[in-house]
C-alpha cells in the first residue's frame, strides 16, 4: 500500500490548511525516513493538542512503502509494526471528533487494538484510463443534451465563476463547503493552477453554470473537492458534461484516477454510480466517550425502527 502521490501530502496544501484553520500540521514519518519500510502520514493538531481533521481536508493521508521484492509475511510484519506506532500516537494524543483514513488503508486492526472506535464509509473511484462506455445510458444522454444546448467547458476563467456556482449549491443543499471565494483564491495562490484545478461549464449566454474544484498531484488519485451546479441549470445535463471534461483533463494530466469523494448518501451515490466507478471503502477512527456511545446507540435504535416499520409494511 502506498499513497505518496496524494495531493494531501503536498507541502503547499499542508501550509494552506495550517493558515486556513490555524492548526499545527504534523508530518509523521515512521520506519526508515530515507528508505523502506516507511510509513508517512499528515495530521493536524488543534490548540487543545488533539488531532483534528479540518473541514474539506477529505482524508488523513497515509502512505506505506516497502521494497518491491518484499515477501508477504515480511511486508505484513512491517505494516503491522508501523501502523501500531501510528495508532499509538493517535490514541495517546487524542482525537477530536473523527479522522477519515485514506482509502489506501485497508487494515485498521491496529487502531482497534489500541482502543479506538473504527467505522467504515464509502467513496467511488473512477480509474484511468476511463472509457465513457462504462457510464450508463442516462449519463451519456445528459452529456449529449448539454452539448446540443451549447454548453461549453474549460478551466475556470476565475474563482469568481466557481464561487457563483458553489454559493447556489450551498444555499440549495443547506450545507457549506467552508471555502468561500476568498478562500478559493487563497488556496489557488498556495497550490497553483496545476494542483488546484478549477473547472467551469458555461451556458451559451456565457453564464457559469457548473463548476468543479479538484485537488490533483500527478500519479495519485485526484480528489473531487468541490462540485456545484447553479439551480436553473440542473436539468440541462451540464453537470455530466463538465464531469466528463474534468475526467479527460485529469487523465491527460497524469492522475491515476478520480476519487468522487463520498458514496454514503443514497441519492448522491446513485448519481455517481451512473459513471460505472468502483465502490471503495474507507475507514474512520474516533475515541470512545459518552457522546460516541450515545450516538451509536441512537443510530442503532433508528435503524431498528426503520427495519421494523419496513417489516410491518410488507406483512
C-alpha positions as CSV (number, residue, x, y, z in Angstrom):
1,X,0.0,0.0,0.0
2,X,1.3,3.4,-1.0
3,X,-0.3,6.8,-1.4
4,X,2.7,9.0,-1.6
5,X,1.3,10.8,-4.7
6,X,-1.8,12.0,-2.9
7,X,-2.3,15.8,-3.2
8,X,-3.0,15.8,0.5
9,X,0.7,15.3,1.1
10,X,1.7,18.4,-0.8
11,X,3.6,20.9,1.3
12,X,1.6,23.7,-0.3
13,X,-1.7,22.1,0.7
14,X,-0.5,21.5,4.3
15,X,0.7,25.1,4.6
16,X,-2.6,26.4,3.3
17,X,-4.6,24.3,5.7
18,X,-2.4,25.5,8.6
19,X,-3.2,29.1,7.8
20,X,-6.9,28.5,6.9
21,X,-7.7,26.6,10.1
22,X,-5.0,27.9,12.5
23,X,-3.8,24.3,13.2
24,X,-0.4,22.8,13.7
25,X,0.5,20.2,11.0
26,X,2.4,17.2,12.0
27,X,4.1,15.1,9.3
28,X,4.7,11.7,10.9
29,X,7.4,9.5,9.4
30,X,7.9,6.1,10.9
31,X,10.4,3.4,9.9
32,X,13.3,4.4,7.7
33,X,13.0,8.1,6.7
34,X,15.1,7.6,3.5
35,X,14.3,4.0,2.8
36,X,11.9,1.2,3.4
37,X,9.9,0.1,5.2
38,X,8.4,3.6,5.7
39,X,5.0,4.9,6.8
40,X,4.1,8.6,6.4
41,X,1.0,10.5,7.5
42,X,-0.1,14.1,7.8
43,X,-2.2,15.1,10.8
44,X,-3.3,18.4,12.2
45,X,-3.4,19.4,15.9
46,X,-5.9,21.9,17.4
47,X,-4.9,24.2,20.2
48,X,-6.0,21.5,22.7
49,X,-3.2,19.3,21.3
50,X,-5.6,16.7,19.9
51,X,-5.6,15.5,16.4
52,X,-8.4,17.1,14.3
53,X,-9.4,16.8,10.7
54,X,-10.2,20.3,9.4
55,X,-13.3,20.6,7.1
56,X,-12.6,19.9,3.5
57,X,-9.4,18.0,4.0
58,X,-11.1,14.8,2.8
59,X,-8.8,12.2,4.4
60,X,-5.8,11.7,6.7
61,X,-3.3,10.8,4.0
62,X,-1.3,7.6,4.9
63,X,1.4,6.1,2.8
64,X,3.2,2.8,3.5
65,X,6.2,1.8,1.3
66,X,8.2,-1.4,1.3
67,X,10.7,-2.9,-1.1
68,X,9.1,-4.4,-4.3
69,X,10.7,-7.8,-3.6
70,X,9.5,-8.0,0.0
71,X,7.5,-11.2,0.6
72,X,4.0,-11.2,2.1
73,X,5.0,-12.2,5.7
74,X,7.7,-9.6,5.9
75,X,5.5,-6.8,4.4
76,X,2.7,-7.8,6.8
77,X,5.0,-7.7,9.8
78,X,6.4,-4.3,8.7
79,X,2.9,-2.8,8.2
80,X,1.6,-4.2,11.5
81,X,4.5,-2.7,13.4
82,X,4.4,0.7,11.8
83,X,0.6,1.0,11.9
84,X,0.8,0.1,15.5
85,X,3.1,3.1,16.1
86,X,0.8,5.4,14.3
87,X,-2.3,4.1,16.2
88,X,-0.4,4.6,19.5
89,X,0.3,8.2,18.6
90,X,-3.3,8.9,17.7
91,X,-4.7,7.2,20.8
92,X,-2.3,8.8,23.3
93,X,-2.5,12.3,21.7
94,X,-6.3,12.1,21.5
95,X,-8.7,12.6,18.6
96,X,-11.2,15.5,18.3
97,X,-14.3,14.2,16.5
98,X,-13.4,12.0,13.6
99,X,-10.4,11.2,11.4
100,X,-11.1,9.7,8.0
101,X,-8.2,7.4,6.9
102,X,-7.4,7.4,3.2
103,X,-8.9,4.5,1.3
104,X,-5.4,3.1,0.8
105,X,-5.5,2.0,4.5
106,X,-7.3,-1.4,4.3
107,X,-6.1,-2.9,7.6
108,X,-7.3,-0.9,10.6
109,X,-6.8,-3.6,13.3
110,X,-4.0,-1.6,15.0
111,X,-6.4,1.2,15.7
112,X,-9.0,-1.2,17.2
113,X,-6.2,-2.9,19.3
114,X,-5.4,0.4,20.8
115,X,-8.9,1.2,22.0
116,X,-10.1,3.4,19.1
117,X,-13.6,3.2,17.6
118,X,-13.4,2.2,13.9
119,X,-16.2,2.5,11.4
120,X,-16.5,2.4,7.6
121,X,-17.7,4.8,4.9
122,X,-17.6,4.6,1.1
123,X,-16.4,6.5,-1.9
124,X,-16.3,5.9,-5.6
125,X,-13.1,5.7,-7.8
126,X,-13.1,6.3,-11.5
127,X,-9.9,4.5,-12.5
128,X,-7.9,5.7,-15.5
129,X,-7.8,5.0,-18.4
130,X,-11.6,5.6,-18.4
131,X,-13.9,4.8,-21.3
132,X,-17.3,6.6,-21.5
133,X,-18.8,3.3,-22.4
134,X,-18.6,2.4,-18.7
135,X,-21.2,5.1,-18.0
136,X,-24.9,4.2,-18.2
137,X,-27.2,5.4,-21.0
138,X,-28.7,8.2,-18.8
139,X,-25.3,9.8,-18.2
140,X,-24.4,9.7,-21.9
141,X,-27.8,11.1,-22.9
142,X,-27.3,14.0,-20.4
143,X,-23.9,14.8,-21.9
144,X,-25.4,14.9,-25.4
145,X,-28.3,17.0,-24.3
146,X,-25.9,19.7,-22.8
147,X,-23.7,19.6,-25.9
148,X,-26.6,20.2,-28.2
149,X,-27.8,23.1,-26.0
150,X,-24.5,24.8,-26.5
151,X,-22.8,24.4,-23.1
152,X,-19.0,24.5,-23.1
153,X,-16.4,23.5,-20.6
154,X,-12.9,24.8,-19.8
155,X,-10.6,25.6,-17.0
156,X,-12.3,28.3,-15.0
157,X,-11.8,31.9,-16.1
158,X,-11.7,32.9,-12.4
159,X,-12.5,31.6,-8.9
160,X,-15.5,34.0,-9.0
161,X,-17.1,31.7,-11.6
162,X,-16.6,28.7,-9.3
163,X,-17.8,30.6,-6.3
164,X,-21.0,31.7,-8.1
165,X,-22.0,28.0,-8.7
166,X,-20.8,27.0,-5.2
167,X,-22.9,29.6,-3.4
168,X,-26.1,28.5,-5.1
169,X,-25.4,24.8,-4.3
170,X,-24.7,25.6,-0.6
171,X,-28.0,27.5,-0.3
172,X,-30.0,24.8,-2.1
173,X,-28.4,21.9,-0.2
174,X,-28.2,23.7,3.1
175,X,-24.6,22.8,3.8
176,X,-21.3,24.7,3.5
177,X,-18.1,23.8,1.7
178,X,-16.2,26.1,4.2
179,X,-14.2,27.6,1.3
180,X,-15.9,30.9,0.1
181,X,-14.4,32.8,-2.8
182,X,-11.6,34.5,-0.8
183,X,-10.5,31.1,0.5
184,X,-10.6,29.5,-3.0
185,X,-8.4,32.4,-4.2
186,X,-6.0,31.8,-1.3
187,X,-5.9,28.0,-1.9
188,X,-5.1,28.5,-5.5
189,X,-2.3,31.0,-4.6
190,X,-0.7,28.4,-2.4
191,X,-1.2,25.3,-4.6
192,X,-1.2,26.9,-8.1
193,X,-3.4,26.0,-11.0
194,X,-1.8,22.6,-11.5
195,X,-2.6,21.2,-8.1
196,X,-5.9,23.0,-7.5
197,X,-7.6,22.7,-10.8
198,X,-10.8,24.7,-11.2
199,X,-13.2,24.0,-14.0
200,X,-16.4,25.7,-15.1
201,X,-19.1,24.8,-17.6
202,X,-20.6,27.9,-19.3
203,X,-24.1,28.3,-20.7
204,X,-24.5,29.7,-24.3
205,X,-25.1,33.1,-22.7
206,X,-21.6,33.0,-21.1
207,X,-23.1,32.5,-17.6
208,X,-21.2,30.0,-15.4
209,X,-23.5,27.0,-14.9
210,X,-21.5,24.4,-13.1
211,X,-18.0,24.1,-11.5
212,X,-15.5,21.7,-10.1
213,X,-12.6,22.3,-7.8
214,X,-10.2,19.3,-7.9
215,X,-7.1,18.5,-5.9
216,X,-4.5,16.9,-8.2
217,X,-1.0,15.5,-8.0
218,X,0.5,13.6,-10.9
219,X,0.5,9.8,-10.2
220,X,-2.2,10.0,-7.5
221,X,-5.9,9.9,-7.4
222,X,-7.4,13.4,-7.9
223,X,-10.0,14.4,-5.4
224,X,-13.4,15.9,-6.2
225,X,-13.0,18.7,-3.6
226,X,-15.9,21.0,-4.7
227,X,-18.7,20.1,-7.1
228,X,-21.5,22.6,-7.7
229,X,-24.3,23.4,-10.2
230,X,-26.5,26.5,-10.4
231,X,-30.1,25.7,-9.7
232,X,-31.6,26.7,-13.1
233,X,-29.1,24.6,-14.9
234,X,-29.7,21.4,-13.0
235,X,-31.9,19.7,-15.7
236,X,-29.6,20.6,-18.6
237,X,-27.1,17.8,-18.3
238,X,-24.3,20.3,-17.8
239,X,-23.1,18.6,-14.6
240,X,-22.5,15.4,-16.5
241,X,-20.9,17.3,-19.4
242,X,-18.4,19.0,-17.0
243,X,-17.6,15.8,-15.2
244,X,-16.7,14.2,-18.5
245,X,-14.5,17.1,-19.4
246,X,-12.8,17.0,-15.9
247,X,-12.0,13.3,-16.1
248,X,-10.5,13.7,-19.5
249,X,-8.3,16.6,-18.4
250,X,-7.2,14.8,-15.2
251,X,-6.3,11.6,-17.2
252,X,-4.2,13.8,-19.6
253,X,-2.6,15.4,-16.6
254,X,-1.3,12.1,-15.3
255,X,-3.8,11.3,-12.5
256,X,-4.1,7.6,-11.6
257,X,-7.9,8.0,-11.2
258,X,-10.6,10.3,-9.8
259,X,-11.9,9.9,-6.3
260,X,-15.5,11.1,-6.4
261,X,-15.4,11.7,-2.6
262,X,-18.3,10.1,-0.9
263,X,-20.9,7.4,-1.6
264,X,-22.9,7.3,1.6
265,X,-25.9,9.4,0.8
266,X,-28.3,7.3,-1.3
267,X,-29.3,9.9,-3.8
268,X,-25.8,11.2,-4.4
269,X,-24.4,7.7,-4.6
270,X,-27.0,6.8,-7.2
271,X,-25.9,9.7,-9.4
272,X,-22.2,9.0,-9.1
273,X,-22.8,5.3,-9.8
274,X,-24.0,6.2,-13.2
275,X,-20.4,6.7,-14.3
276,X,-19.6,3.0,-13.6
277,X,-17.0,3.6,-11.0
278,X,-15.5,1.2,-8.4
279,X,-17.1,1.3,-4.9
280,X,-14.2,1.7,-2.4
281,X,-14.5,1.6,1.5
282,X,-12.5,3.9,3.7
283,X,-12.3,3.8,7.5
284,X,-12.7,6.4,10.1
285,X,-11.4,6.4,13.7
286,X,-12.8,8.0,16.8
287,X,-12.2,7.8,20.5
288,X,-14.7,6.2,22.8
289,X,-16.7,8.5,25.0
290,X,-20.2,9.1,26.3
291,X,-21.2,11.1,23.2
292,X,-19.9,8.5,20.8
293,X,-21.6,5.7,22.6
294,X,-24.9,7.7,22.8
295,X,-24.6,8.5,19.1
296,X,-24.1,4.8,18.2
297,X,-27.0,3.8,20.4
298,X,-29.2,6.4,18.8
299,X,-28.2,5.2,15.3
300,X,-28.9,1.6,16.3
301,X,-32.4,2.5,17.6
302,X,-33.1,4.4,14.4
303,X,-32.0,1.5,12.2
304,X,-34.1,-0.9,14.2
305,X,-37.1,1.4,13.9
306,X,-36.7,1.7,10.2
307,X,-36.4,-2.1,9.7
308,X,-39.4,-2.7,12.0
309,X,-41.5,-0.2,10.0
310,X,-40.5,-1.8,6.7
311,X,-41.3,-5.2,8.0
312,X,-44.8,-4.0,9.1
313,X,-45.5,-2.6,5.7
314,X,-44.7,-5.9,4.0
315,X,-46.5,-8.1,6.5
